[in-house]
């Protein structure tokens, strides 16, 4: 016979992770376009746990 399995999902995660990166874009990509993409994820979240309020973030765009 098979092993007993639970239907409860379990995920390992890091509490309040921070990520900083430099994003180089093509000249025709505007600041406002990037802001819309990042704003969507900040409000609605990304990944599988967004339905329970996870995957949200804050962002800062610095031009330079």
N, C-alpha and C positions, 0 to 999 in steps of 0.2 A: 504494500500500500504506500501511498505518498505521504509526504510530510504535512503537518498542520500548518496552515498559512493564515495570516491575519489580513483583513481588508483595509486596515488602517495604514495610511501612507506615512513614512518616516523619512525625513530629510536631514542631513547635516547642514548647518549653515553658520556663517560668521555674523555675530551681532554687531550692527552698525559699521559695516566695512567702508573703507574710503578708497577711491580710485582717482588718480589724477593722470591726465594724458594730454598730449598735443595732437591735434587733429589738423592735418593739412588738407585743404580743399582746392578744387579747381576754381579758377577766377570767377566763373559764372555762378557759383554757389554763394548766396547772400546770407548774411548774418541772421536775417529774419527767418529764412528757411530752416536753418539749423535750430533756431530757438523754438520753432513750432514742433519739430520732431522731438526735441528733448522735453519740451513742455508736456506733450502728450504722455510720455512715459512717467514724468513726474506726477501727473495727476491720476492717470489710470493704471500705471504699473505695467511691467512686462514680465514675461515668463509664466510658468504654470500656477503660481500662487496668487496671481493678481486678483482673483475672485474673493480672497479673504484679506485684501488690503496690503498685500506684500508686493515687492518689486518696485516700489515707488522710490523716488530719489529727488535730490535737489541738484542744481547745476549752476555754474557760472561760466559765461563766455567772455573771454578776454581777447580782444583783437590785438595783433601785434606783429 
